[in-house]
């Protein structure tokens, strides 16, 4: 059995760890509220933009030049690009491992030349160790994600797709559902798959629908990437808060177990001393 000094030292160590995990939980809870508000505010805009894209696509459906739009061009997927969004730090439970497993599964299902755009340090480090080709990396942008960051990623991706350097682009991120639930989501970003219009309405367009569509498609891609960044940030803080809460509770259980062990060891030591005193006294008699 360990000595009382060793047990007390370990109890102090676990208590210090518990203080850290409790503090990380509180920090993540505060950041989660801000991130959740940003996600909730961004979702209606993304939905409205998609509905607008439906309307314009339906109006431009009869235009013979629609098939020639560079962002709608379907090509054989010889060169596939994956945009993977992970966190920059750990201590978030299975948050990052779920994303990297999803990326590995994506690589298994898609043949041909593959490359990665890593948004977040954890995804970059994971695939760098496995010698996967990384075409670009964006580190430290998810914590304070802005539309300008998403626009920069979208512009470079669109340029490469138009130039024929890549044939398709996919996005993988964790969608925020609740504090306890994050959903692994994969979206095909390029070529853009135009949504089918569910209702038939008549619209009057000041510009030709095809011209409007050409202006909407880059904005739609930017918004898709930006929403993925916001969803990933909120999901990360939720996962970290849950993981740190579990770690705090586990530390409490360890402290209780060590305290019980310490009390038993101390009681055994006291009992031993009493027996020695009684035995010594009896020997003198």
Beta strands, then each sheet from edge to edge (+ up, - down):
strand 1: 79-85
strand 2: 113-119
strand 3: 134-138
strand 4: 168-176
strand 5: 182-190
sheet 1: 3+ 2+ 1+ 4+ 5-
end
